[in-house]
Amino acid sequence: MFAGAVSDGETVFAFRDHIGYRSLVYRRDAAGFYAAAEAKQVVAGAGIPRQPDLEVVEHVFYRSADDDTPCALKGVLRLPKMTGITAGDAGTRLRRYWDPASLLETARFGPDELKDRFDALMDQAVSRSLTGRDAISLSGGIDSPAIAAYAAPRHLELAGRPLQAVSVVYPRYPSVDESRYVIPLAEQLGLPLQTYEQEANPLDDLATWTALADTPFPGATLAQYAEDYRRVRGLGMLGLLTGEHAEFVFAIRWFTLGHLLTHGRFGAARRELAQRRAQGMSLLGLARLAGRSVAPHRVMAARHAIGRRWPPTVPRWVNWHRAAQETPVPVRERWRRSQLAGFIGPGVALEAEEVCQVVCDIRTRRPWTDIDLWELFLSLPAEQKFPDLRPKGLVRDLLRGRVPDAILDRTDKTVFDEAGLARIDYPTLRRYLVGQEHRVAGIDYAALGELLRAETLTRIDYEWAKNLAGVHAFLSQW
């Protein structure tokens, strides 16, 4: 994770990392070239008014922003991830320095060779992330325990003391609490463990955080991140390792069957269908699945239009045509595009999280997204990356012997609905969303207001309302 700029006095070259963990924004006008880590810094340096770009704000809310979308402060551009920019008398020139698409399905590994390669790259990724004063945020899933298993011996070797572990617990919500996995894991790896109940609400200090981040940030809860970071910093740590974003590296198996069928890999497709049949899917269900897998976008769009199906991820008070906009992707490219999902879009939430880390004087490290490790998974053929229908099946096999079987063989998935819905801050939502002068296009504020007054939000309602509150908190500065 990096961003930087170098200059010889005449030309400036600026750049940022392949994921967008570190931000770099810029402006070029008649007076010169300005580059900084935060949009407010460019605004100040260029001497332009600090104003919101309402069109960008709506794109951010609807998650329709792309790599070319400017910042939420008007007049400031965002340098796309994995890109460098050269600025001089001749103008500016952008150049992407890494092309992950070119790596897809280019490798051929035997099982033992793949296991050895994974071990080496995982060890390297974790070692690169350690400072000697680190903690790890543990959950009961696969992603963070895998990091802990590789990091524990390396941290002890580097610092002469165990890696500190921290974990949020939910004693009042047994369906959410993962202590039964986390505590034995920490004991097995020799990690001192501090558990705590999270006190911060996702909406706490929302106006402050959106002002600091120079943008609303859908999906990020900076108040809770700040609580976590400050606890870790209070333990004397400088770095926090997490298992975040692992799903982008090895867990997105959307469109795999269609990819196999449209690329003539019928043996692998047949094996997947046989596995589904063994799980109880009917022959008619298999036929429908195969048909949907190779159907063009226009066919599926027409089917949904005829059925008038409301997207299950969009509340009734949001215009679903605006919220569920999709860019048509050719059938043969769908799987490939899904494997690149972690590189698509501006990463607004990541930029906001970076600001939060700076405020709390700590840095998070996400070893799963190490460039060399990610390149390994990009290079695997689809049938090797997803050998069966188990979620994260390949990685479960690769981690066998390092991560406890109790975690690797879990068949349940923790869903945080119970804890989240119990802590909805209705007064704050009403303050930001009822009676506001500005209106985001596509929102039925009257219908939303009724739900807020009755305090009857569903999980989907709450996620969208929370993000909409972030928009209005950001705009409340003007």
DODREN-892775 format. One line per field, with one value per residue (C-alpha): y, z, x; residue in three letters; residue number from 0. Coordinates in steps of 0.5 Angstrom, whole numbers, plus 500, padded with zeros to 3 digits. Layout:
BEGIN
y: Y, ... $
z: Z, ... $
x: X, ... $
residu: ALA, ... $
num: NUM, ... $
***
This chain:
BEGIN
y: 500, 506, 513, 518, 523, 525, 531, 533, 541, 541, 534, 531, 523, 521, 514, 510, 502, 497, 497, 504, 503, 510, 516, 521, 526, 532, 538, 541, 548, 554, 556, 549, 542, 540, 533, 531, 525, 529, 533, 539, 540, 540, 545, 550, 549, 551, 557, 554, 554, 548, 546, 539, 536, 534, 529, 525, 525, 521, 517, 515, 514, 509, 506, 508, 511, 509, 510, 516, 519, 526, 527, 529, 536, 540, 541, 535, 529, 522, 518, 511, 505, 502, 508, 513, 521, 525, 532, 538, 543, 539, 537, 531, 524, 518, 511, 504, 500, 494, 489, 484, 482, 479, 474, 471, 463, 463, 458, 451, 448, 441, 440, 440, 445, 450, 448, 450, 456, 459, 457, 461, 467, 467, 467, 473, 477, 477, 478, 484, 487, 486, 492, 488, 492, 489, 486, 482, 483, 476, 473, 466, 465, 463, 469, 472, 466, 464, 471, 469, 462, 465, 471, 469, 465, 471, 476, 472, 472, 479, 482, 477, 477, 474, 478, 481, 479, 483, 481, 484, 479, 479, 476, 479, 476, 469, 468, 473, 472, 468, 467, 459, 459, 465, 464, 456, 459, 464, 459, 454, 460, 463, 470, 474, 476, 482, 481, 487, 489, 495, 501, 506, 506, 507, 514, 517, 523, 522, 529, 530, 524, 525, 532, 529, 524, 530, 525, 520, 513, 508, 501, 504, 505, 510, 511, 503, 503, 509, 505, 499, 503, 507, 500, 497, 504, 504, 497, 500, 497, 501, 496, 492, 486, 484, 478, 484, 483, 476, 475, 479, 475, 468, 467, 470, 464, 468, 466, 460, 455, 460, 461, 453, 452, 458, 456, 449, 446, 441, 436, 441, 444, 437, 436, 442, 440, 433, 436, 440, 434, 430, 436, 435, 440, 437, 436, 441, 446, 444, 445, 452, 454, 452, 456, 462, 461, 462, 467, 474, 480, 482, 476, 476, 483, 482, 476, 481, 486, 481, 478, 485, 483, 488, 487, 484, 488, 495, 498, 500, 507, 507, 508, 501, 503, 508, 503, 497, 499, 494, 495, 489, 484, 479, 472, 470, 476, 475, 471, 474, 481, 478, 476, 483, 486, 488, 493, 496, 503, 508, 505, 511, 507, 505, 512, 514, 509, 511, 518, 514, 511, 517, 520, 514, 514, 507, 503, 497, 491, 486, 481, 477, 483, 483, 483, 477, 473, 476, 474, 467, 467, 471, 466, 460, 456, 457, 449, 449, 456, 453, 446, 444, 448, 449, 457, 458, 451, 451, 455, 451, 445, 450, 452, 445, 443, 451, 453, 449, 444, 447, 453, 450, 445, 450, 450, 456, 463, 469, 474, 480, 482, 481, 486, 491, 492, 492, 498, 502, 510, 512, 519, 521, 518, 522, 528, 527, 524, 528, 535, 536, 541, 537, 531, 526, 523, 517, 517, 517, 521, 521, 513, 513, 518, 514, 508, 512, 515, 508, 505, 499, 499, 492, 490, 493, 499, 500, 499, 504, 509, 509, 511, 516, 519, 520, 524, 529, 529, 531, 536, 539, 543, 548 $
z: 500, 498, 494, 493, 488, 486, 482, 478, 479, 472, 472, 477, 477, 482, 483, 488, 490, 486, 491, 492, 500, 499, 496, 491, 488, 484, 480, 473, 471, 468, 475, 475, 478, 485, 488, 495, 499, 501, 496, 501, 501, 493, 494, 499, 495, 488, 492, 489, 493, 497, 494, 494, 487, 487, 481, 484, 491, 488, 484, 491, 494, 488, 488, 480, 481, 477, 476, 472, 477, 480, 488, 492, 492, 486, 482, 484, 481, 483, 481, 479, 483, 480, 476, 475, 473, 469, 470, 466, 461, 456, 460, 464, 462, 466, 465, 468, 471, 472, 468, 473, 467, 463, 469, 469, 468, 466, 471, 471, 478, 480, 487, 491, 487, 488, 496, 496, 492, 497, 503, 500, 498, 504, 509, 505, 505, 512, 513, 509, 513, 520, 524, 531, 534, 531, 533, 529, 529, 530, 527, 527, 519, 515, 513, 519, 523, 516, 517, 525, 523, 519, 523, 530, 529, 524, 529, 535, 531, 529, 536, 541, 544, 541, 536, 540, 538, 539, 537, 538, 542, 542, 549, 548, 541, 541, 534, 532, 537, 535, 541, 541, 535, 537, 544, 542, 536, 540, 545, 540, 537, 543, 542, 548, 546, 548, 547, 548, 546, 541, 544, 538, 533, 526, 526, 531, 529, 522, 520, 523, 519, 512, 513, 515, 509, 504, 502, 504, 504, 503, 507, 512, 519, 521, 528, 529, 526, 530, 536, 534, 532, 538, 543, 539, 539, 547, 547, 544, 537, 531, 526, 525, 521, 518, 514, 510, 502, 502, 498, 492, 492, 492, 494, 488, 484, 480, 473, 474, 470, 464, 464, 463, 458, 454, 454, 452, 458, 458, 463, 469, 467, 468, 474, 477, 475, 478, 484, 484, 483, 488, 493, 491, 485, 480, 473, 471, 476, 473, 466, 468, 471, 465, 461, 465, 465, 458, 457, 454, 459, 454, 455, 463, 463, 459, 464, 470, 466, 465, 472, 475, 480, 485, 487, 494, 495, 494, 499, 496, 498, 493, 485, 483, 476, 479, 484, 480, 474, 471, 465, 460, 460, 454, 457, 456, 460, 466, 470, 468, 470, 477, 478, 477, 482, 487, 482, 479, 482, 486, 493, 496, 503, 503, 502, 508, 512, 511, 514, 520, 521, 520, 525, 530, 529, 526, 520, 518, 513, 509, 507, 503, 498, 497, 490, 489, 493, 489, 482, 484, 485, 479, 475, 477, 472, 474, 475, 480, 484, 485, 485, 488, 491, 498, 499, 499, 498, 495, 501, 506, 503, 503, 510, 513, 518, 520, 521, 526, 523, 527, 523, 516, 517, 519, 515, 518, 516, 522, 520, 524, 522, 530, 533, 527, 528, 535, 535, 530, 532, 529, 532, 528, 522, 523, 524, 517, 513, 515, 513, 509, 504, 499, 496, 492, 486, 486, 494, 496, 503, 505, 505, 508, 513, 515, 516, 521, 525, 526, 527, 523, 518, 515, 514, 507, 509, 514, 510, 505, 510, 513, 507, 505, 512, 510, 504, 508, 513, 508, 505, 512, 511, 506 $
x: 500, 503, 502, 508, 511, 518, 520, 526, 524, 521, 517, 513, 511, 506, 503, 499, 498, 495, 488, 488, 489, 493, 490, 493, 488, 490, 488, 491, 490, 493, 496, 500, 499, 497, 498, 496, 493, 487, 482, 482, 489, 489, 483, 487, 493, 490, 486, 479, 472, 471, 464, 461, 460, 453, 453, 459, 456, 450, 455, 458, 451, 449, 456, 456, 462, 468, 476, 474, 470, 472, 473, 466, 470, 469, 475, 479, 481, 483, 489, 486, 489, 495, 497, 502, 501, 507, 506, 510, 510, 507, 501, 499, 500, 497, 500, 497, 503, 500, 495, 492, 487, 493, 495, 488, 488, 496, 499, 499, 501, 500, 497, 503, 507, 501, 501, 509, 508, 502, 506, 512, 508, 503, 509, 512, 506, 505, 512, 512, 506, 510, 513, 514, 509, 503, 496, 491, 484, 481, 474, 472, 472, 478, 481, 484, 486, 490, 494, 495, 497, 503, 504, 505, 511, 514, 512, 515, 522, 522, 520, 521, 514, 508, 503, 497, 490, 484, 477, 470, 465, 457, 455, 448, 447, 450, 448, 453, 459, 465, 468, 468, 473, 477, 479, 481, 485, 489, 491, 493, 497, 500, 497, 495, 488, 484, 476, 471, 464, 464, 461, 461, 455, 456, 453, 457, 461, 458, 459, 466, 468, 465, 468, 475, 474, 472, 467, 461, 463, 458, 460, 465, 463, 469, 467, 467, 474, 476, 474, 478, 484, 485, 484, 490, 494, 493, 496, 502, 502, 503, 500, 494, 493, 486, 484, 480, 479, 480, 474, 476, 483, 480, 472, 468, 466, 460, 459, 464, 459, 458, 465, 467, 461, 463, 470, 469, 471, 466, 469, 470, 463, 460, 463, 460, 453, 454, 456, 450, 446, 449, 447, 439, 438, 433, 435, 430, 434, 440, 438, 435, 442, 446, 441, 442, 449, 450, 444, 446, 445, 439, 435, 436, 434, 428, 426, 427, 423, 417, 417, 417, 422, 424, 432, 432, 438, 434, 429, 422, 424, 429, 428, 431, 432, 437, 440, 441, 444, 448, 453, 452, 458, 459, 458, 465, 467, 463, 467, 474, 471, 468, 475, 478, 472, 477, 481, 474, 472, 475, 475, 472, 471, 478, 481, 476, 479, 486, 484, 481, 488, 492, 487, 488, 496, 496, 496, 492, 495, 491, 496, 491, 492, 499, 501, 505, 500, 494, 498, 498, 490, 489, 493, 490, 485, 477, 477, 483, 481, 474, 475, 468, 462, 465, 466, 473, 474, 481, 484, 481, 485, 491, 491, 489, 494, 495, 488, 484, 479, 474, 474, 476, 470, 465, 459, 455, 457, 456, 451, 451, 444, 441, 447, 446, 439, 439, 443, 440, 440, 434, 434, 441, 437, 431, 436, 439, 434, 427, 426, 433, 433, 437, 434, 438, 435, 431, 429, 422, 424, 416, 416, 423, 421, 415, 419, 424, 418, 415, 422, 421, 427, 430, 437, 437, 433, 438, 444, 441, 439, 446, 449, 444, 445, 453, 451, 447, 452, 457, 453, 451, 458, 455 $
residu: MET, PHE, ALA, GLY, ALA, VAL, SER, ASP, GLY, GLU, THR, VAL, PHE, ALA, PHE, ARG, ASP, HIS, ILE, GLY, TYR, ARG, SER, LEU, VAL, TYR, ARG, ARG, ASP, ALA, ALA, GLY, PHE, TYR, ALA, ALA, ALA, GLU, ALA, LYS, GLN, VAL, VAL, ALA, GLY, ALA, GLY, ILE, PRO, ARG, GLN, PRO, ASP, LEU, GLU, VAL, VAL, GLU, HIS, VAL, PHE, TYR, ARG, SER, ALA, ASP, ASP, ASP, THR, PRO, CYS, ALA, LEU, LYS, GLY, VAL, LEU, ARG, LEU, PRO, LYS, MET, THR, GLY, ILE, THR, ALA, GLY, ASP, ALA, GLY, THR, ARG, LEU, ARG, ARG, TYR, TRP, ASP, PRO, ALA, SER, LEU, LEU, GLU, THR, ALA, ARG, PHE, GLY, PRO, ASP, GLU, LEU, LYS, ASP, ARG, PHE, ASP, ALA, LEU, MET, ASP, GLN, ALA, VAL, SER, ARG, SER, LEU, THR, GLY, ARG, ASP, ALA, ILE, SER, LEU, SER, GLY, GLY, ILE, ASP, SER, PRO, ALA, ILE, ALA, ALA, TYR, ALA, ALA, PRO, ARG, HIS, LEU, GLU, LEU, ALA, GLY, ARG, PRO, LEU, GLN, ALA, VAL, SER, VAL, VAL, TYR, PRO, ARG, TYR, PRO, SER, VAL, ASP, GLU, SER, ARG, TYR, VAL, ILE, PRO, LEU, ALA, GLU, GLN, LEU, GLY, LEU, PRO, LEU, GLN, THR, TYR, GLU, GLN, GLU, ALA, ASN, PRO, LEU, ASP, ASP, LEU, ALA, THR, TRP, THR, ALA, LEU, ALA, ASP, THR, PRO, PHE, PRO, GLY, ALA, THR, LEU, ALA, GLN, TYR, ALA, GLU, ASP, TYR, ARG, ARG, VAL, ARG, GLY, LEU, GLY, MET, LEU, GLY, LEU, LEU, THR, GLY, GLU, HIS, ALA, GLU, PHE, VAL, PHE, ALA, ILE, ARG, TRP, PHE, THR, LEU, GLY, HIS, LEU, LEU, THR, HIS, GLY, ARG, PHE, GLY, ALA, ALA, ARG, ARG, GLU, LEU, ALA, GLN, ARG, ARG, ALA, GLN, GLY, MET, SER, LEU, LEU, GLY, LEU, ALA, ARG, LEU, ALA, GLY, ARG, SER, VAL, ALA, PRO, HIS, ARG, VAL, MET, ALA, ALA, ARG, HIS, ALA, ILE, GLY, ARG, ARG, TRP, PRO, PRO, THR, VAL, PRO, ARG, TRP, VAL, ASN, TRP, HIS, ARG, ALA, ALA, GLN, GLU, THR, PRO, VAL, PRO, VAL, ARG, GLU, ARG, TRP, ARG, ARG, SER, GLN, LEU, ALA, GLY, PHE, ILE, GLY, PRO, GLY, VAL, ALA, LEU, GLU, ALA, GLU, GLU, VAL, CYS, GLN, VAL, VAL, CYS, ASP, ILE, ARG, THR, ARG, ARG, PRO, TRP, THR, ASP, ILE, ASP, LEU, TRP, GLU, LEU, PHE, LEU, SER, LEU, PRO, ALA, GLU, GLN, LYS, PHE, PRO, ASP, LEU, ARG, PRO, LYS, GLY, LEU, VAL, ARG, ASP, LEU, LEU, ARG, GLY, ARG, VAL, PRO, ASP, ALA, ILE, LEU, ASP, ARG, THR, ASP, LYS, THR, VAL, PHE, ASP, GLU, ALA, GLY, LEU, ALA, ARG, ILE, ASP, TYR, PRO, THR, LEU, ARG, ARG, TYR, LEU, VAL, GLY, GLN, GLU, HIS, ARG, VAL, ALA, GLY, ILE, ASP, TYR, ALA, ALA, LEU, GLY, GLU, LEU, LEU, ARG, ALA, GLU, THR, LEU, THR, ARG, ILE, ASP, TYR, GLU, TRP, ALA, LYS, ASN, LEU, ALA, GLY, VAL, HIS, ALA, PHE, LEU, SER, GLN, TRP $
num: 0, 1, 2, 3, 4, 5, 6, 7, 8, 9, 10, 11, 12, 13, 14, 15, 16, 17, 18, 19, 20, 21, 22, 23, 24, 25, 26, 27, 28, 29, 30, 31, 32, 33, 34, 35, 36, 37, 38, 39, 40, 41, 42, 43, 44, 45, 46, 47, 48, 49, 50, 51, 52, 53, 54, 55, 56, 57, 58, 59, 60, 61, 62, 63, 64, 65, 66, 67, 68, 69, 70, 71, 72, 73, 74, 75, 76, 77, 78, 79, 80, 81, 82, 83, 84, 85, 86, 87, 88, 89, 90, 91, 92, 93, 94, 95, 96, 97, 98, 99, 100, 101, 102, 103, 104, 105, 106, 107, 108, 109, 110, 111, 112, 113, 114, 115, 116, 117, 118, 119, 120, 121, 122, 123, 124, 125, 126, 127, 128, 129, 130, 131, 132, 133, 134, 135, 136, 137, 138, 139, 140, 141, 142, 143, 144, 145, 146, 147, 148, 149, 150, 151, 152, 153, 154, 155, 156, 157, 158, 159, 160, 161, 162, 163, 164, 165, 166, 167, 168, 169, 170, 171, 172, 173, 174, 175, 176, 177, 178, 179, 180, 181, 182, 183, 184, 185, 186, 187, 188, 189, 190, 191, 192, 193, 194, 195, 196, 197, 198, 199, 200, 201, 202, 203, 204, 205, 206, 207, 208, 209, 210, 211, 212, 213, 214, 215, 216, 217, 218, 219, 220, 221, 222, 223, 224, 225, 226, 227, 228, 229, 230, 231, 232, 233, 234, 235, 236, 237, 238, 239, 240, 241, 242, 243, 244, 245, 246, 247, 248, 249, 250, 251, 252, 253, 254, 255, 256, 257, 258, 259, 260, 261, 262, 263, 264, 265, 266, 267, 268, 269, 270, 271, 272, 273, 274, 275, 276, 277, 278, 279, 280, 281, 282, 283, 284, 285, 286, 287, 288, 289, 290, 291, 292, 293, 294, 295, 296, 297, 298, 299, 300, 301, 302, 303, 304, 305, 306, 307, 308, 309, 310, 311, 312, 313, 314, 315, 316, 317, 318, 319, 320, 321, 322, 323, 324, 325, 326, 327, 328, 329, 330, 331, 332, 333, 334, 335, 336, 337, 338, 339, 340, 341, 342, 343, 344, 345, 346, 347, 348, 349, 350, 351, 352, 353, 354, 355, 356, 357, 358, 359, 360, 361, 362, 363, 364, 365, 366, 367, 368, 369, 370, 371, 372, 373, 374, 375, 376, 377, 378, 379, 380, 381, 382, 383, 384, 385, 386, 387, 388, 389, 390, 391, 392, 393, 394, 395, 396, 397, 398, 399, 400, 401, 402, 403, 404, 405, 406, 407, 408, 409, 410, 411, 412, 413, 414, 415, 416, 417, 418, 419, 420, 421, 422, 423, 424, 425, 426, 427, 428, 429, 430, 431, 432, 433, 434, 435, 436, 437, 438, 439, 440, 441, 442, 443, 444, 445, 446, 447, 448, 449, 450, 451, 452, 453, 454, 455, 456, 457, 458, 459, 460, 461, 462, 463, 464, 465, 466, 467, 468, 469, 470, 471, 472, 473, 474, 475, 476, 477 $
***
